[in-house]
Amino acid sequence: MTARFGLIIALAVAALLALVPWVASPVLVQFGITTLLLATLAQGWNIIGGYTGYASFGNSVFYGLGSYGTAIAMVQWNLPFGVGLAFGVVLSVAFAFLLGLPVLRLRGHYFAIATLALAQVMTAVVSNLEIAGRNVGLVLPLLSGDKLFYELSLGLLVLATLTVFWLSRSRFGFGLIAIRENEDAAASMGVNTTLYKVLAFALAGVFSALAGGIHAYWITFIDPVSAFDISLNVKMIIMAVFGGPGSILGPAIGAFVLSAISEVLSTEVSTIASLFFGAVVIVAVVFMPRGLADLVRRIRKTGWRYFSENVKSHRL
């Protein structure tokens, strides 16, 4: 199956998903909103982590800035929701350029540790800002409309997936893949690695900030700890890796599958749901470390040997 054919099928599935709020129960719609936003976050992480090869733990900062940008614009300045979303995106892009330039000079686990620290720093900074409500947070205006938030979340995921599809075929995307495979070789071939990495960081930030803004208005309350929650960053990484980092549909599929598993486990075996969920993730990483997208591509040729070959080739 070609990528273009797969994208057509995905758009058809998205058209069917758009009907869910009109026929499903409120509980299922709320589950859908959460899952769609997580899938968007996983797609955003895919740009910097999957295509560029930089395992960022700073995407939760973009999410938090998008949440606070929307909240501050609506609560403190009485501006419309759309303007708040745009303000959150501006904050995230400015953050990506100002801190991305020094941080993206680091590689490997040094980069991961640096971005992990950024989330902690932002939590402390926002906790002391009067305009952000300090530790108490902000309460946004109430809008009863799960259908609206569902369609917004779905539209954002479609936009993020189309962007990744364009990325996979563009000169810019090829440059990011070259950086992931061998950054020094990419630089010697004329790729402006610093510019490419910062642009990828900013592009990932745009989608994370939009997801944060939609979520903030949906739940009508944010505070520093929840807005910059590092566990959210861990979720988006797990979902992207489970689905297939560096692929077009893998992160979105990973988010849907893991969200469904998590929901079923929390319903059926609530007391040890986290333990089962962790076991599922560990088994998946051991037997298919390149995600569901790689499994679908190779399982026809190799059959069950696919899993044993993964264990041997990665010396697990």
C-alpha positions as CSV (number, residue, x, y, z in Angstrom):
1,M,0.0,0.0,0.0
2,T,1.5,3.3,-1.1
3,A,1.6,6.3,1.3
4,R,-0.8,8.3,-0.9
5,F,-3.3,5.4,-0.9
6,G,-3.0,5.1,2.9
7,L,-3.6,8.9,3.2
8,I,-6.7,8.6,1.2
9,I,-8.0,5.8,3.4
10,A,-7.1,7.9,6.5
11,L,-9.1,10.9,5.2
12,A,-12.1,8.7,4.6
13,V,-11.8,7.4,8.2
14,A,-11.6,11.0,9.3
15,A,-14.8,11.8,7.4
16,L,-16.5,8.9,9.3
17,L,-15.0,10.1,12.6
18,A,-16.6,13.5,12.0
19,L,-20.0,11.9,12.4
20,V,-19.3,10.5,15.8
21,P,-20.5,13.5,17.9
22,W,-23.9,13.3,16.2
23,V,-24.5,9.6,16.9
24,A,-22.4,8.7,19.9
25,S,-22.9,9.1,23.7
26,P,-21.4,12.2,25.5
27,V,-18.9,9.9,27.3
28,L,-17.6,8.5,23.9
29,V,-17.4,12.1,22.5
30,Q,-15.3,13.2,25.5
31,F,-13.0,10.2,25.1
32,G,-12.7,11.1,21.4
33,I,-11.6,14.7,22.2
34,T,-8.9,13.5,24.5
35,T,-7.7,10.9,22.0
36,L,-7.7,13.3,19.1
37,L,-5.6,15.8,21.0
38,L,-3.2,13.1,22.1
39,A,-2.8,12.0,18.5
40,T,-2.1,15.6,17.5
41,L,0.6,15.8,20.2
42,A,2.1,12.6,19.0
43,Q,2.2,13.9,15.4
44,G,3.8,17.1,16.6
45,W,6.5,15.1,18.5
46,N,6.9,13.0,15.3
47,I,8.3,16.0,13.4
48,I,11.1,16.7,15.8
49,G,11.6,13.2,17.3
50,G,10.6,10.9,14.4
51,Y,11.9,12.8,11.4
52,T,14.7,14.8,12.9
53,G,15.8,12.2,15.4
54,Y,15.9,14.5,18.4
55,A,14.0,13.0,21.4
56,S,12.4,16.1,22.8
57,F,10.9,16.2,26.3
58,G,10.1,19.9,25.8
59,N,6.9,19.6,23.7
60,S,4.9,19.8,26.9
61,V,6.2,23.4,27.1
62,F,4.6,24.2,23.8
63,Y,1.4,22.6,25.0
64,G,1.5,24.7,28.2
65,L,2.3,27.9,26.3
66,G,-0.6,27.3,24.0
67,S,-2.9,26.7,27.0
68,Y,-1.8,29.8,28.8
69,G,-1.7,32.0,25.7
70,T,-5.4,31.1,25.1
71,A,-6.3,31.5,28.7
72,I,-4.6,34.9,29.2
73,A,-6.0,36.3,26.0
74,M,-9.6,35.2,26.9
75,V,-9.6,35.9,30.7
76,Q,-7.2,38.9,31.1
77,W,-7.8,40.7,27.8
78,N,-11.4,39.5,26.9
79,L,-10.3,38.5,23.4
80,P,-12.0,35.8,21.3
81,F,-10.9,32.1,21.4
82,G,-9.4,32.3,17.9
83,V,-7.2,35.2,18.9
84,G,-6.1,33.3,22.0
85,L,-5.1,30.3,20.0
86,A,-3.0,32.5,17.7
87,F,-1.4,34.2,20.7
88,G,-0.5,30.7,22.1
89,V,1.1,29.8,18.8
90,V,3.1,33.0,18.7
91,L,4.4,32.3,22.2
92,S,5.4,28.7,21.3
93,V,7.2,29.8,18.0
94,A,9.1,32.5,19.9
95,F,10.1,29.9,22.5
96,A,11.2,27.5,19.8
97,F,13.5,30.1,18.2
98,L,14.8,31.7,21.4
99,L,15.6,28.4,23.3
100,G,15.8,26.0,20.3
101,L,19.0,27.6,19.0
102,P,21.1,26.8,22.0
103,V,19.4,23.6,23.1
104,L,19.4,22.0,19.6
105,R,23.2,22.2,19.5
106,L,23.1,19.4,22.0
107,R,22.7,15.8,20.9
108,G,21.4,12.5,22.2
109,H,20.7,12.3,25.9
110,Y,22.1,15.8,26.5
111,F,19.4,17.2,24.4
112,A,16.7,15.1,26.1
113,I,17.9,16.2,29.6
114,A,18.0,19.9,28.5
115,T,14.4,19.8,27.2
116,L,13.3,18.0,30.3
117,A,14.6,20.8,32.4
118,L,12.8,23.4,30.3
119,A,9.4,22.0,31.4
120,Q,10.4,22.3,35.0
121,V,11.7,25.9,34.5
122,M,8.5,27.0,32.8
123,T,6.4,25.6,35.6
124,A,8.4,27.7,38.1
125,V,8.2,30.8,35.9
126,V,4.5,30.7,35.2
127,S,3.8,30.0,38.9
128,N,5.2,33.5,39.7
129,L,3.4,35.5,37.0
130,E,0.4,37.6,38.1
131,I,-1.1,37.6,34.6
132,A,-1.1,33.8,34.6
133,G,-2.8,33.6,38.0
134,R,0.3,32.4,39.8
135,N,-0.1,29.0,41.4
136,V,-3.9,29.2,41.4
137,G,-4.2,29.2,37.6
138,L,-7.0,30.7,35.5
139,V,-10.6,29.8,34.9
140,L,-11.8,30.2,31.3
141,P,-15.3,31.1,30.2
142,L,-17.7,28.1,30.1
143,L,-18.8,26.9,26.7
144,S,-21.0,23.8,26.6
145,G,-20.2,22.3,23.3
146,D,-18.4,19.0,23.2
147,K,-19.4,18.6,19.5
148,L,-17.5,21.8,18.7
149,F,-14.4,20.8,20.5
150,Y,-14.5,17.3,19.0
151,E,-14.7,18.7,15.5
152,L,-11.9,21.2,16.2
153,S,-9.7,18.5,17.6
154,L,-10.4,16.3,14.6
155,G,-9.6,19.1,12.2
156,L,-6.3,19.8,14.0
157,L,-5.3,16.2,13.7
158,V,-6.1,16.1,10.0
159,L,-4.1,19.3,9.5
160,A,-1.1,17.8,11.5
161,T,-1.2,14.6,9.5
162,L,-1.4,16.4,6.1
163,T,1.6,18.5,7.2
164,V,3.6,15.3,8.1
165,F,2.6,13.9,4.7
166,W,3.9,17.0,3.0
167,L,7.0,16.8,5.1
168,S,7.7,13.2,3.9
169,R,7.9,14.5,0.3
170,S,9.4,17.9,0.6
171,R,13.0,19.0,0.4
172,F,12.7,20.2,4.0
173,G,11.6,16.8,5.1
174,F,14.4,15.1,3.3
175,G,16.8,17.5,5.1
176,L,15.4,16.5,8.4
177,I,15.7,12.7,7.6
178,A,19.3,13.4,6.5
179,I,20.0,15.0,9.9
180,R,18.4,12.0,11.7
181,E,20.6,9.5,9.8
182,N,23.9,11.4,10.0
183,E,23.9,15.1,11.0
184,D,27.6,15.7,10.1
185,A,27.1,14.1,6.6
186,A,24.0,16.2,6.1
187,A,25.9,19.4,7.0
188,S,28.7,18.5,4.6
189,M,26.1,18.0,1.8
190,G,24.9,21.6,2.2
191,V,22.0,21.1,4.6
192,N,21.7,24.1,7.0
193,T,21.2,21.8,10.0
194,T,20.7,24.5,12.6
195,L,17.9,26.2,10.6
196,Y,16.3,22.9,9.7
197,K,16.2,21.7,13.4
198,V,14.8,25.0,14.7
199,L,12.1,25.1,12.0
200,A,11.2,21.5,12.9
201,F,11.1,22.4,16.6
202,A,8.9,25.4,15.9
203,L,6.5,23.4,13.6
204,A,6.1,20.8,16.3
205,G,5.4,23.6,18.7
206,V,2.6,25.0,16.5
207,F,0.5,21.8,16.7
208,S,1.3,21.2,20.4
209,A,0.2,24.8,21.2
210,L,-3.0,24.6,19.2
211,A,-3.9,21.3,21.1
212,G,-3.1,23.0,24.4
213,G,-5.4,26.0,23.6
214,I,-8.3,23.8,22.6
215,H,-7.9,21.6,25.7
216,A,-7.7,24.6,28.0
217,Y,-11.0,26.1,26.6
218,W,-12.6,22.7,26.7
219,I,-11.9,22.0,30.4
220,T,-12.2,25.7,31.3
221,F,-9.3,25.6,33.9
222,I,-5.5,25.5,33.8
223,D,-2.7,25.7,36.4
224,P,1.1,25.5,36.0
225,V,1.5,21.9,37.1
226,S,-1.1,20.4,34.8
227,A,-0.3,22.7,31.8
228,F,3.4,21.8,31.8
229,D,3.0,18.2,33.0
230,I,6.0,16.2,31.9
231,S,3.9,12.9,31.9
232,L,2.0,14.3,28.9
233,N,5.3,14.5,27.0
234,V,6.0,10.9,28.0
235,K,2.6,9.9,26.6
236,M,3.1,11.5,23.2
237,I,6.6,9.9,22.9
238,I,5.2,6.4,23.8
239,M,2.3,6.8,21.3
240,A,4.6,8.0,18.5
241,V,7.1,5.2,19.1
242,F,4.4,2.6,19.5
243,G,2.8,3.6,16.2
244,G,6.0,4.2,14.3
245,P,8.2,7.3,14.6
246,G,9.1,8.9,11.2
247,S,6.0,7.6,9.5
248,I,2.9,9.5,8.4
249,L,0.1,7.7,10.1
250,G,1.9,5.7,12.8
251,P,1.8,8.2,15.6
252,A,-2.0,8.8,15.1
253,I,-2.7,5.1,15.0
254,G,-0.5,4.5,18.1
255,A,-2.5,7.2,20.0
256,F,-5.8,5.6,19.1
257,V,-4.7,2.1,19.9
258,L,-3.0,2.9,23.2
259,S,-5.8,5.2,24.3
260,A,-8.4,2.5,23.7
261,I,-6.2,-0.1,25.6
262,S,-5.8,2.3,28.5
263,E,-9.5,3.0,28.6
264,V,-10.5,-0.7,28.5
265,L,-7.9,-1.6,31.2
266,S,-9.0,1.3,33.5
267,T,-12.6,0.1,33.2
268,E,-12.1,-3.6,33.5
269,V,-9.1,-3.8,35.9
270,S,-9.0,-0.4,37.4
271,T,-6.7,-1.2,40.3
272,I,-3.8,-2.6,38.2
273,A,-4.6,-0.8,34.9
274,S,-1.3,1.1,34.9
275,L,0.7,-2.2,35.4
276,F,-1.0,-3.9,32.5
277,F,-0.6,-0.8,30.3
278,G,3.1,-0.6,31.1
279,A,3.4,-4.3,30.2
280,V,1.7,-3.8,26.9
281,V,4.1,-0.9,26.0
282,I,7.2,-2.9,27.1
283,V,6.2,-6.0,25.0
284,A,5.5,-3.8,22.0
285,V,8.8,-2.0,22.2
286,V,10.7,-5.4,22.6
287,F,9.0,-7.2,19.7
288,M,8.4,-4.2,17.3
289,P,10.7,-1.4,18.3
290,R,10.0,0.5,15.1
291,G,6.2,0.6,15.7
292,L,3.0,-0.6,14.1
293,A,3.9,1.1,10.8
294,D,7.0,-1.1,10.4
295,L,5.0,-4.2,11.4
296,V,2.4,-3.6,8.7
297,R,5.1,-3.1,6.1
298,R,7.2,-6.2,6.8
299,I,4.9,-8.8,8.4
300,R,3.7,-10.1,5.0
301,K,7.3,-10.9,3.9
302,T,8.7,-12.2,7.1
303,G,5.6,-13.6,9.0
304,W,6.2,-14.5,12.6
305,R,10.0,-14.3,12.1
306,Y,9.5,-10.5,12.2
307,F,9.3,-10.5,16.0
308,S,12.3,-12.8,16.5
309,E,14.4,-10.9,14.0
310,N,13.7,-7.7,15.9
311,V,14.8,-9.2,19.2
312,K,18.0,-10.5,17.6
313,S,18.9,-7.4,15.5
314,H,18.4,-5.1,18.5
315,R,20.2,-7.5,20.9
316,L,17.3,-7.4,23.3
